[in-house]
Amino acid sequence: MTRPLEGLIETMSEFEGGPDPLGYWMRGHVDKAEFAAEVRAYCAELDGKADWWDRFPYEAVHVEHTYYRNVPVGPDFPGQMLMYPCDAPGRGAYPVTFIDRACGNYRYEESAAAAPTNRG
């Protein structure tokens, strides 16, 4: 059985391809409970892969509907874009459903200490 949001979730990282996610997002405003369930499924599928860990129990209360606008990073990084949050729709802004990895009572230090690692 396919999930309605399967394959639509993207990982937000500080640097593209970075090992630790900052959050998860997708374009459009979707049902918060469905989004949280898909993020949990997405994390479960990645569990055990190199340098991957994220066991926070994401719930619908952690999900936000917001808007992002792509802004050029600057001349030192040609072609690179930064997704900049904005309060409302406007020129160049698009709707986003987002969940921040630092949401709720998440404690990075505790989870990092308990997480398996492939780093020597």
FIGU-863353 format. One line per field, with one value per residue (C-alpha): residue in one letter; z, y, x. Coordinates in steps of 0.02 Angstrom, whole numbers, plus 50000, padded with zeros to 5 digits. Last residue first. Layout:
<nodes>
aa <- [A, ...]
up <- [Z, ...]
north <- [Y, ...]
east <- [X, ...]
</nodes>
This chain:
<nodes>
aa <- [G, R, N, T, P, A, A, A, A, S, E, E, Y, R, Y, N, G, C, A, R, D, I, F, T, V, P, Y, A, G, R, G, P, A, D, C, P, Y, M, L, M, Q, G, P, F, D, P, G, V, P, V, N, R, Y, Y, T, H, E, V, H, V, A, E, Y, P, F, R, D, W, W, D, A, K, G, D, L, E, A, C, Y, A, R, V, E, A, A, F, E, A, K, D, V, H, G, R, M, W, Y, G, L, P, D, P, G, G, E, F, E, S, M, T, E, I, L, G, E, L, P, R, T, M]
up <- [50706, 50641, 50607, 50752, 50853, 50940, 51129, 51153, 51005, 51073, 51243, 51172, 51045, 51169, 51086, 51202, 51062, 50901, 50868, 50714, 50640, 50547, 50389, 50270, 50141, 50038, 49906, 49907, 49748, 49762, 49913, 50026, 50211, 50353, 50264, 50286, 50180, 50081, 50036, 49858, 49780, 49597, 49636, 49815, 49851, 49756, 49875, 49949, 49819, 49898, 49880, 49969, 50097, 50167, 50327, 50388, 50542, 50609, 50790, 50849, 50713, 50799, 50771, 50891, 50882, 50827, 50702, 50655, 50494, 50479, 50362, 50346, 50500, 50503, 50332, 50313, 50492, 50461, 50309, 50405, 50548, 50421, 50335, 50498, 50535, 50362, 50378, 50549, 50482, 50330, 50184, 50145, 49989, 49956, 50072, 50229, 50353, 50484, 50530, 50465, 50511, 50379, 50263, 50081, 50051, 50200, 50350, 50305, 50260, 50217, 50087, 50103, 49940, 49912, 50005, 50043, 50011, 50073, 49953, 50000]
north <- [50285, 50360, 50233, 50293, 50224, 50358, 50366, 50508, 50602, 50584, 50652, 50796, 50845, 50858, 50861, 50932, 51003, 51046, 51040, 50931, 51064, 51005, 51093, 51107, 51238, 51365, 51463, 51639, 51719, 51871, 51852, 51724, 51757, 51757, 51721, 51584, 51595, 51444, 51487, 51465, 51418, 51464, 51555, 51533, 51675, 51796, 51774, 51649, 51684, 51690, 51557, 51609, 51501, 51503, 51425, 51281, 51203, 51025, 50990, 50966, 50833, 50720, 50678, 50545, 50593, 50444, 50522, 50430, 50417, 50415, 50264, 50186, 50103, 50205, 50279, 50187, 50229, 50413, 50415, 50323, 50451, 50594, 50515, 50506, 50689, 50740, 50641, 50720, 50895, 50882, 50966, 51143, 51141, 51103, 50977, 50987, 50896, 50969, 51014, 50848, 50782, 50707, 50858, 50825, 51008, 51106, 51157, 51016, 51010, 50836, 50817, 50732, 50698, 50517, 50447, 50581, 50476, 50313, 50168, 50000]
east <- [51773, 51611, 51476, 51371, 51228, 51127, 51112, 51238, 51166, 50990, 51038, 51140, 51008, 50867, 50696, 50562, 50456, 50543, 50730, 50708, 50595, 50441, 50386, 50239, 50282, 50186, 50283, 50353, 50421, 50310, 50200, 50119, 50138, 50261, 50424, 50554, 50713, 50768, 50947, 51007, 51173, 51205, 51366, 51428, 51550, 51439, 51293, 51172, 51037, 50862, 50727, 50566, 50480, 50303, 50235, 50129, 50206, 50213, 50263, 50083, 50062, 50187, 50371, 50436, 50622, 50724, 50840, 50997, 51093, 51282, 51278, 51107, 51032, 50873, 50834, 50668, 50619, 50656, 50541, 50403, 50413, 50413, 50262, 50165, 50206, 50145, 49984, 49949, 49986, 49872, 49959, 50015, 50122, 50303, 50383, 50487, 50596, 50711, 50888, 50954, 51126, 51241, 51258, 51213, 51174, 51239, 51136, 51019, 50834, 50774, 50637, 50469, 50376, 50426, 50276, 50147, 49990, 50068, 50073, 50000]
</nodes>
